[in-house]
Structure formats: C-alpha cells, structure tokens
C-alpha cells in the first residue's frame, strides 16, 4: 500500500473553495456595495465559500476512505484512524 497525502481527485475537490475565496475581490458582482439577502454581497459570498469548504472536505474524506478500503481489500469494513 502506497502512502500519499492526497490523490489528484481530492486535490481538485479541495481547490474549489480556495479558488472561490481567492476570486472574491476580483469578481465585480461580489465586490460591490449591493445587498444580497439584506447583507453585503461579500459576506454572503464568504458564507457560501465556507459552506462549500465544509462540503468539499466531506467529499475529500469520502474519497480517502473509499481509496483506503479498496487498497486494503476489505470492502464494507470500517477503517479506523
């Protein structure tokens, strides 16, 4: 079993919220004085990026667990940390 920190699919999924955070100051529809849902658009965008981060980390964890199970050859068993 080879030991890797992250596989390419995990890195791709984890990069999505990072790109959302980094793109925030450059997006003209986010970087305005407009209100979305009664709060500044930057705050809504940041909140969405945080939710996207949580979701993407769950996907990364799922991919990692699936890969560890398939490497161990023990489908259907729980992998402990």
C-alpha positions in Angstrom: 0.0 0.0 0.0 1.5 3.3 -1.0 1.2 6.3 1.3 0.1 9.5 -0.3 -1.2 12.6 1.3 -3.9 13.3 -1.3 -4.9 11.9 -4.6 -5.5 14.2 -7.6 -9.3 14.0 -7.3 -9.0 15.0 -3.6 -6.8 18.0 -4.5 -9.2 19.1 -7.3 -12.2 19.0 -4.9 -10.3 20.8 -2.2 -9.2 23.5 -4.6 -12.7 24.7 -5.5 -13.4 26.7 -2.3 -9.9 28.0 -2.2 -10.4 29.4 -5.7 -13.8 30.9 -4.6 -12.1 32.7 -1.7 -9.2 34.0 -3.8 -11.5 35.1 -6.6 -13.8 37.1 -4.3 -12.0 40.5 -4.6 -11.8 40.3 -8.4 -15.5 39.4 -9.1 -17.4 42.6 -9.9 -20.8 41.2 -8.8 -19.3 40.3 -5.4 -17.1 43.4 -4.8 -19.9 46.0 -4.9 -21.9 47.8 -2.3 -25.0 45.7 -3.2 -27.0 43.8 -0.6 -27.8 40.2 -1.0 -30.5 38.8 1.4 -30.1 42.0 3.4 -26.3 41.7 4.0 -23.3 42.8 2.0 -22.6 40.6 -1.0 -19.0 39.9 0.2 -20.4 38.4 3.4 -22.8 36.2 1.5 -20.1 35.1 -0.9 -17.8 34.3 2.1 -20.5 32.3 3.8 -21.2 30.3 0.7 -17.5 29.6 0.3 -17.3 28.4 3.9 -20.3 26.0 3.3 -18.5 24.9 0.1 -15.4 24.2 2.1 -17.2 22.0 4.5 -18.9 20.1 1.7 -15.7 19.7 -0.3 -13.8 18.4 2.8 -16.5 15.8 3.4 -16.1 14.7 -0.3 -12.3 14.6 0.2 -12.7 12.4 3.3 -15.2 10.1 1.5 -12.7 9.7 -1.4 -9.9 9.0 1.0 -11.9 6.4 3.0 -13.0 4.7 -0.3 -9.4 4.6 -1.5 -8.1 3.1 1.8 -10.9 0.5 1.8 -10.1 -0.5 -1.8 -6.4 -0.6 -1.1 -6.9 -2.8 2.0 -9.2 -5.1 0.0 -11.8 -5.1 2.8 -14.9 -3.7 1.2 -17.6 -3.0 3.6 -15.5 -2.7 6.8 -14.8 0.4 8.7 -11.4 2.0 8.6 -10.2 3.3 11.9 -8.0 6.3 12.2 
